[in-house]
Amino acid sequence: RWVLLGRDSGILRRIFDLLDFCAMKDLLKLNKRDWIGLACWFLLSVLIGIIALPLMIWREVYQYDKYQLPRFEWEDVVRYSPVIIIGSVVNYWLLNLLL
């Protein structure tokens, strides 16, 4: 992948290393627990709207502190955020229909 960037790719190489594309691929790998989490966050965001987003981030920070995890699980934040946003849109549409 560095052949295409040429010799003056020091900055781009650092950016790619920071992003760690192998970890980015892990965002798309979902196990049973991840599917359950996606469904639960979607349902919660349909019920309470966009408030679910800071709640989910607070939960991830709480787990990081309480269980003293070796690293913050940013993958979960990235994975659940679009689902919460979609659920919040559904919440908005339902409120407009009902009210």
C-alpha positions in Angstrom: 0.0 0.0 0.0 3.0 2.3 0.5 4.1 1.9 -3.1 1.2 4.0 -4.4 2.0 6.9 -2.0 5.6 7.4 -3.2 8.7 8.4 -1.2 7.3 11.5 0.4 4.6 9.7 2.3 5.9 10.1 5.8 2.8 12.1 7.0 0.4 9.8 5.3 2.2 6.7 6.7 1.8 8.1 10.2 -1.9 8.8 9.6 -2.5 5.3 8.3 -0.6 3.8 11.3 -2.6 5.9 13.7 -5.9 4.8 12.2 -4.7 1.1 12.2 -6.7 -0.2 9.4 -6.7 -3.7 10.8 -8.7 -2.4 13.8 -11.1 -0.7 11.4 -11.9 -4.0 9.8 -12.9 -5.3 13.3 -15.8 -2.8 13.3 -17.6 -4.9 10.7 -17.2 -8.2 12.6 -20.2 -8.7 14.8 -20.8 -11.5 17.2 -24.0 -12.4 19.0 -23.4 -9.9 21.8 -22.8 -7.1 19.3 -26.1 -7.8 17.5 -27.9 -7.9 20.9 -26.3 -4.5 21.8 -27.3 -3.0 18.4 -30.9 -4.1 18.9 -31.1 -2.8 22.5 -29.6 0.6 21.6 -31.9 0.9 18.7 -35.0 0.2 20.8 -33.8 2.5 23.5 -33.1 5.3 21.0 -36.6 4.8 19.6 -38.0 5.2 23.1 -35.9 8.1 24.4 -34.4 9.7 21.2 -31.0 11.2 20.9 -30.5 11.1 24.7 -29.4 7.5 24.1 -26.2 8.7 22.5 -24.6 10.5 25.5 -26.0 7.7 27.7 -24.2 5.1 25.6 -20.9 7.1 25.8 -21.3 7.4 29.5 -21.8 3.7 29.8 -18.7 2.9 27.9 -16.6 5.3 30.0 -18.2 3.8 33.2 -17.2 0.3 32.0 -13.7 1.5 31.2 -13.3 2.9 34.7 -15.1 0.3 36.8 -13.6 -2.8 35.2 -10.2 -1.2 34.6 -10.1 -2.3 30.9 -6.7 -2.1 29.2 -8.1 0.3 26.6 -11.3 2.3 25.9 -13.6 0.4 23.6 -14.1 3.1 21.0 -15.3 0.4 18.5 -18.5 0.1 20.5 -19.0 3.8 20.3 -18.5 3.9 16.6 -20.6 0.8 16.1 -23.6 1.9 18.1 -23.7 5.6 17.2 -25.3 5.2 13.7 -27.9 2.8 15.2 -28.8 5.3 17.9 -29.0 8.1 15.3 -31.4 6.0 13.1 -33.5 5.1 16.1 -33.6 8.8 17.1 -35.0 9.6 13.6 -37.6 6.9 14.0 -38.4 8.4 17.5 -38.8 11.9 15.9 -41.1 10.5 13.1 -43.3 8.6 15.7 -43.6 11.7 17.8 -44.7 13.7 14.8 -47.3 11.1 13.9 -48.7 10.8 17.4 -48.6 14.5 18.5 
